[in-house]
Amino acid sequence: MATATLGPPRARRRLSRREDVLTGYAFVLPQLVGSLLFVIGPLVAVVWYSLHDWNVLANSFTYSGTDNYERLATDPGFHDAMRASGIFSAGLVLLNVGLALGLAVMLNQRLPGTATFRAFFFSPVVVSLVAWTIVWGFLLQADGGINGFLSQLGIDGPNWLREGPTAMLSVIVVQVFKNVGLNMVLFLAALQGVPKEVREAATMDGASAWRSFWSVTVPLISGTILLVSILTVVGSLQVFAQIAVLTQGGPGTSTTVIVYYLYQQAFQFQEFGYASAVSVVLFVIVAILTFVQWQTRRRWVFHEV
């Protein structure tokens, strides 16, 4: 009798669990198919292409093994692109993260006009990247708006986009002003989540404003600092439109970053196999940097063990 009574409910529970599993797979399936088609598949294809000498104009596609990677090791153009990417990434990360945190701290004081100030710095985030870059291209010309303003002050401004040091600096500044608003909002949200009681306790213990910020606030928002740092580093290594619109990699190769160098190899020189090898190396660099940042979080991110 016990078996006959318990049997049907158990069967219904098994059927219900099976239906739940199938429902879960049905919800996951579109994402899984999309990842296979548009992420995993292209990654595998790029690795396969990097092992071939593929010239579209010559209609040739021959297996070359690791020749493309060996060429990368001795290619001065790729080395210049690596150096330019390193300079761009370092400058962008330092300026973007530092400025975003400073603006967030200021806005967190709830001074009059902070809403307008916040909107002013966040508005470039929603503007088209190409449109934003074109406008800055006009401003940074030798006879553009910035040099026109400097001339009113009696200063002879440089040709910002046609001189090596100022060209890289100009591209970095344009990108900083484009995205600093997003990081500012992330930092502001983190700062507003810091308990007021903790800061007041530090003040009562005699901590100065700087000591309170550095020893209390920064550890409590360290998770957001990690997030912003990873996003900014990854984004800095993927920059393309700003270079293509403002400098086209010049003057010389001073602003030819890795992604723009990849574009040149693929779509100007039609060496798709070699360009695929460059993209694989870029993927590995981004993965390593992200992994290193994630692993070092235990040393400085609060509550990480």
C-alpha positions as CSV (number, residue, x, y, z in Angstrom):
1,M,0.0,0.0,0.0
2,A,2.8,2.4,0.9
3,T,4.5,1.7,-2.4
4,A,1.3,2.2,-4.4
5,T,0.6,5.5,-2.5
6,L,4.1,7.0,-2.9
7,G,4.7,5.9,-6.5
8,P,2.6,8.4,-8.4
9,P,3.8,11.5,-6.5
10,R,7.4,10.5,-7.0
11,A,6.7,10.0,-10.7
12,R,5.1,13.4,-10.9
13,R,8.1,14.9,-9.2
14,R,10.5,13.3,-11.6
15,L,8.4,14.5,-14.5
16,S,8.3,18.0,-13.0
17,R,12.1,18.1,-12.6
18,R,12.5,16.8,-16.2
19,E,10.2,19.6,-17.4
20,D,12.2,22.2,-15.4
21,V,15.5,20.9,-16.9
22,L,14.1,21.1,-20.4
23,T,12.7,24.6,-19.8
24,G,16.1,25.7,-18.6
25,Y,17.8,24.3,-21.6
26,A,15.2,26.0,-23.8
27,F,16.0,29.4,-22.3
28,V,19.8,28.8,-22.5
29,L,19.8,27.4,-26.1
30,P,19.5,30.8,-27.9
31,Q,22.5,32.2,-26.0
32,L,24.4,29.0,-26.5
33,V,23.8,28.9,-30.2
34,G,24.6,32.6,-30.5
35,S,27.9,32.1,-28.6
36,L,28.9,29.2,-30.8
37,L,28.0,31.0,-34.0
38,F,29.3,34.5,-33.2
39,V,32.1,34.0,-30.6
40,I,33.5,30.4,-30.5
41,G,33.2,29.8,-34.2
42,P,34.9,33.0,-35.3
43,L,37.7,32.5,-32.8
44,V,38.4,29.0,-34.1
45,A,38.2,30.3,-37.7
46,V,40.7,33.1,-37.0
47,V,43.2,30.7,-35.4
48,W,42.8,28.5,-38.5
49,Y,43.3,31.4,-40.9
50,S,46.4,32.5,-39.0
51,L,48.0,29.2,-40.0
52,H,47.5,30.0,-43.7
53,D,48.9,32.4,-46.3
54,W,45.6,34.0,-47.5
55,N,45.7,36.7,-50.2
56,V,42.2,37.6,-51.5
57,L,43.5,39.5,-54.6
58,A,45.7,36.6,-55.6
59,N,43.0,34.1,-54.8
60,S,45.5,32.0,-52.8
61,F,44.9,30.1,-49.6
62,T,47.8,27.9,-48.7
63,Y,48.8,26.3,-45.4
64,S,51.9,28.0,-43.9
65,G,52.1,26.6,-40.4
66,T,53.6,29.0,-37.9
67,D,55.2,31.3,-40.6
68,N,52.9,34.2,-39.8
69,Y,53.8,34.0,-36.1
70,E,57.5,33.8,-36.9
71,R,57.1,36.9,-39.1
72,L,55.4,38.7,-36.2
73,A,58.5,38.1,-34.0
74,T,60.7,39.9,-36.5
75,D,58.3,42.5,-38.0
76,P,59.4,46.0,-37.0
77,G,55.9,47.4,-37.9
78,F,54.3,45.1,-35.4
79,H,56.8,46.0,-32.8
80,D,56.0,49.7,-33.4
81,A,52.3,48.9,-33.1
82,M,52.9,47.1,-29.8
83,R,54.8,50.1,-28.5
84,A,52.1,52.6,-29.6
85,S,49.4,50.4,-28.0
86,G,51.4,50.3,-24.7
87,I,51.8,54.1,-24.7
88,F,48.1,54.7,-25.6
89,S,46.8,52.1,-23.0
90,A,49.0,53.5,-20.2
91,G,48.0,57.1,-20.8
92,L,44.4,56.3,-21.2
93,V,44.1,54.2,-18.1
94,L,45.9,56.6,-15.9
95,L,44.1,59.7,-17.1
96,N,40.7,58.1,-17.4
97,V,40.6,56.3,-14.1
98,G,42.2,59.1,-12.2
99,L,40.0,61.8,-13.7
100,A,36.8,59.7,-13.3
101,L,37.5,59.1,-9.6
102,G,38.3,62.7,-9.0
103,L,35.1,63.9,-10.7
104,A,33.1,61.3,-8.8
105,V,34.5,62.4,-5.4
106,M,33.7,66.0,-6.3
107,L,30.1,65.1,-7.4
108,N,29.6,63.1,-4.2
109,Q,29.9,66.3,-2.2
110,R,26.4,67.2,-3.4
111,L,27.4,70.8,-4.2
112,P,25.0,73.1,-6.1
113,G,25.0,72.4,-9.9
114,T,26.2,68.8,-9.6
115,A,23.4,67.5,-11.7
116,T,24.3,69.8,-14.6
117,F,28.0,69.0,-14.1
118,R,27.3,65.2,-14.2
119,A,25.2,65.5,-17.4
120,F,28.0,67.6,-19.0
121,F,30.6,64.9,-18.5
122,F,28.3,61.9,-19.2
123,S,26.7,63.3,-22.4
124,P,29.8,62.3,-24.6
125,V,29.2,58.7,-23.7
126,V,25.9,58.6,-25.6
127,V,27.3,60.5,-28.6
128,S,28.3,58.6,-31.7
129,L,32.0,57.7,-31.5
130,V,32.7,58.7,-35.2
131,A,30.8,62.0,-34.9
132,W,32.6,62.8,-31.7
133,T,36.0,62.0,-33.3
134,I,35.2,64.0,-36.4
135,V,34.4,67.1,-34.4
136,W,37.6,66.8,-32.4
137,G,39.5,66.3,-35.7
138,F,38.3,69.8,-36.8
139,L,39.2,71.3,-33.4
140,L,42.7,69.8,-33.5
141,Q,43.7,71.0,-37.0
142,A,46.5,73.4,-37.4
143,D,44.0,76.2,-38.0
144,G,41.3,74.6,-35.8
145,G,39.4,75.9,-32.8
146,I,42.0,75.0,-30.2
147,N,44.8,76.8,-31.9
148,G,42.5,79.7,-32.6
149,F,41.8,80.0,-28.9
150,L,45.5,79.7,-28.1
151,S,46.3,82.4,-30.6
152,Q,44.0,84.8,-28.7
153,L,46.3,84.2,-25.7
154,G,49.4,84.9,-27.8
155,I,50.4,81.2,-28.0
156,D,51.4,79.5,-31.2
157,G,49.8,76.1,-31.0
158,P,51.3,73.0,-32.7
159,N,49.8,70.9,-35.5
160,W,48.3,68.6,-32.9
161,L,47.6,65.6,-35.2
162,R,50.7,65.8,-37.4
163,E,53.5,65.8,-34.8
164,G,54.4,62.6,-33.1
165,P,54.2,63.4,-29.3
166,T,51.1,65.7,-29.7
167,A,49.3,63.2,-32.0
168,M,49.4,60.4,-29.5
169,L,48.5,62.8,-26.7
170,S,45.6,64.2,-28.7
171,V,44.1,60.8,-29.4
172,I,44.4,59.9,-25.7
173,V,42.7,63.1,-24.6
174,V,39.8,62.6,-27.1
175,Q,39.2,59.1,-25.9
176,V,39.4,60.2,-22.2
177,F,36.7,62.8,-22.6
178,K,34.6,60.4,-24.6
179,N,34.4,57.7,-21.9
180,V,35.3,59.4,-18.6
181,G,31.6,60.0,-17.9
182,L,30.8,56.3,-17.8
183,N,33.6,55.5,-15.3
184,M,32.6,58.6,-13.3
185,V,29.1,57.3,-12.9
186,L,30.4,53.9,-11.8
187,F,32.7,55.5,-9.2
188,L,29.9,57.8,-8.0
189,A,27.6,54.8,-7.4
190,A,30.3,53.1,-5.5
191,L,31.0,56.2,-3.4
192,Q,27.4,56.6,-2.5
193,G,27.4,53.0,-1.3
194,V,30.1,53.7,1.3
195,P,28.4,53.9,4.8
196,K,28.5,57.4,6.2
197,E,29.1,56.0,9.6
198,V,32.4,54.5,8.6
199,R,33.8,57.9,7.4
200,E,32.5,59.6,10.5
201,A,34.2,57.0,12.7
202,A,37.5,57.7,10.9
203,T,37.1,61.4,11.4
204,M,36.4,60.9,15.1
205,D,39.5,58.9,15.4
206,G,41.5,61.8,14.1
207,A,42.0,60.8,10.5
208,S,42.4,63.7,8.0
209,A,40.2,64.0,4.9
210,W,43.0,62.5,2.8
211,R,43.7,59.7,5.2
212,S,40.0,58.9,5.5
213,F,39.7,58.8,1.7
214,W,42.8,56.6,1.2
215,S,42.4,54.2,4.1
216,V,38.6,54.0,4.3
217,T,36.9,55.0,1.1
218,V,39.3,53.5,-1.4
219,P,39.3,50.0,0.1
220,L,35.5,50.0,0.2
221,I,35.3,50.9,-3.5
222,S,38.2,48.8,-4.6
223,G,35.9,46.3,-6.4
224,T,34.6,49.1,-8.6
225,I,38.2,50.3,-9.2
226,L,39.0,46.7,-10.4
227,L,36.0,46.7,-12.7
228,V,36.8,50.1,-14.2
229,S,40.5,49.2,-14.6
230,I,39.7,46.0,-16.5
231,L,37.1,47.6,-18.8
232,T,39.5,50.5,-19.5
233,V,42.5,48.3,-20.3
234,V,40.5,46.1,-22.6
235,G,38.9,49.0,-24.3
236,S,42.2,50.8,-24.8
237,L,43.6,47.8,-26.6
238,Q,40.6,47.7,-29.0
239,V,40.8,51.4,-30.1
240,F,40.4,51.8,-33.8
241,A,37.9,54.5,-35.0
242,Q,39.7,57.3,-33.2
243,I,43.0,56.4,-35.0
244,A,41.3,55.9,-38.3
245,V,39.6,59.2,-38.3
246,L,42.1,61.5,-36.5
247,T,45.6,60.3,-37.6
248,Q,45.4,57.2,-39.8
249,G,48.3,55.8,-37.8
250,G,50.6,58.8,-38.4
251,P,52.7,60.7,-38.3
252,G,54.8,57.8,-39.4
253,T,53.7,54.9,-37.2
254,S,53.6,56.9,-34.0
255,T,49.8,56.2,-33.5
256,T,49.5,52.9,-35.3
257,V,48.1,50.8,-32.5
258,I,47.6,47.0,-32.9
259,V,44.0,47.1,-34.1
260,Y,44.8,49.7,-36.8
261,Y,47.9,47.7,-37.8
262,L,45.6,44.6,-38.1
263,Y,43.2,46.6,-40.3
264,Q,46.1,47.7,-42.5
265,Q,47.4,44.2,-43.0
266,A,43.9,42.8,-43.8
267,F,42.1,45.5,-45.8
268,Q,45.0,47.5,-47.3
269,F,47.6,44.9,-48.0
270,Q,45.1,42.0,-48.3
271,E,47.2,39.7,-46.1
272,F,44.3,38.1,-44.2
273,G,46.4,35.2,-42.8
274,Y,48.9,37.6,-41.3
275,A,46.2,39.8,-40.0
276,S,44.6,36.8,-38.3
277,A,47.8,36.0,-36.6
278,V,47.9,39.6,-35.3
279,S,44.4,39.3,-33.9
280,V,45.2,36.0,-32.2
281,V,48.2,37.7,-30.5
282,L,46.0,40.6,-29.5
283,F,43.4,38.2,-28.0
284,V,46.2,36.5,-26.0
285,I,47.5,39.8,-24.7
286,V,44.0,41.0,-23.6
287,A,43.4,37.6,-21.9
288,I,46.7,37.7,-20.1
289,L,46.2,41.2,-18.9
290,T,42.7,40.5,-17.7
291,F,43.8,37.3,-15.9
292,V,46.7,39.1,-14.2
293,Q,44.4,41.9,-13.0
294,W,41.8,39.4,-11.8
295,Q,44.4,37.3,-9.9
296,T,46.0,40.3,-8.2
297,R,42.7,41.5,-6.9
298,R,43.3,39.4,-3.7
299,R,46.1,41.7,-2.7
300,W,44.2,45.0,-2.8
301,V,40.5,44.4,-3.4
302,F,38.5,44.6,-0.1
303,H,36.7,41.4,1.0
304,E,38.6,39.3,-1.6
305,V,40.3,36.1,-0.2
